[in-house]
Amino acid sequence: MIGAQTPLKVSIAATAASLVLVLVVFELIRSRRLRERYALLWLLTGFVLVVLSAWRGGLNTIAAWLGVRGYPPAVLFAVGLLFVILVLLHYSTVISRLSDQNTILAQRLALLEQEVSELRPETQESRVEAEAPAGQ
Amino acid sequence: MSPDLQALRRIAIVPAFNEERNIGRVVAELRDFDPGLDVVVISDGSLDGTAGVAEAAGARVLRLPFNLGIGGAVQTGFQFAWENGYDLAVRCDGDGQHVPAELLHVVTPVLDGSADIAVGSRFVAGDGYRSSASRRIGIRLLALVVSAIAHQRVTDTTSGFQALNRRALGLFAADYPHDYPEVEGMVMTIKHRLRLVEVPVRMREREHGRSSITALRSIYYMAKVLTALFVGLFRRAVVPLEET
């Protein structure tokens, strides 16, 4: 028995959309708005989707393996969703690390400011001058 | 030491992450090599006694509040060198694999003005540096790619054993790649028409601790570096820092 086939129009639309994703990611890296470190997962997502969208035979076969009988492009949704979950999870860890580091930076800055203000002689003088009239 | 070297303000930039067992010797050897060389150690969020050991050995220490990775750490050193008016900087890893006595070879092309950056390479002379097969393939591949982009033969794209003049410092203080910076740094150098040469050096095997690149990470590493190199081809060049 021959399994269900991916409609050509769906394949073309999905390929175009995946290519746009890859190009957008590329442009974001190029213009330095996205670091390579955080872009790799997106690029991988894009490439996998391009391949699965354009290669209809492959998508049909994979769908048959997975027991998707009615509509092979459903596999595209599943793969896309899987990658989106991965990217989101990855970003959650990144945000957690950033927020920890942000705390450390703020603490270091506060300690340094206090240290600098004690070291700087003119600050003490100006403070004395500023306080003097009020004291009289 | 030649007289022209004595006239230059020179600094050694040493990134170190948890290297308390190696850093003391590295600093001592650097000061031995050239007593007029200021040494700045960048402790990259180390959790051990790296900073204290380095200070005790006579280095100035920049303590990063958390781990930035090698690129961010080294760039901190470049910024320190730039802002404090150094003319010549050498870069030397804190894990002890770079032999300070070999620095003379690395510094020479920068001193005589024939290069803006000189990189110590393990492979120019081919004295049989040993490493795993997968790593050798990776090193070969990177060397091929960088050589093609640079229109210049390079052999050791991951060497952090380097000498830089002030022009190169100004570039890297402004912009330096983050994760594994040497490879992209080479391409940046060429793109900015700085002159880069490789010189053969001996390197030591690591004595204590492990390299930051493990086998499993190397695939991720290659993917990232190749992506960065490819995208870099389409990037506009940054503006180096200007003297104020």
Interface residues (C-beta under 8 A of the other chain):
Chain A: F26 I29 R30 R32 R35 E36 R37 A39 L40 L43 D100 Q101 I104 L105 R108
Chain B: P65 F66 H178 D179 Y220 A223 K224 T227 A228 V231 F234 R235
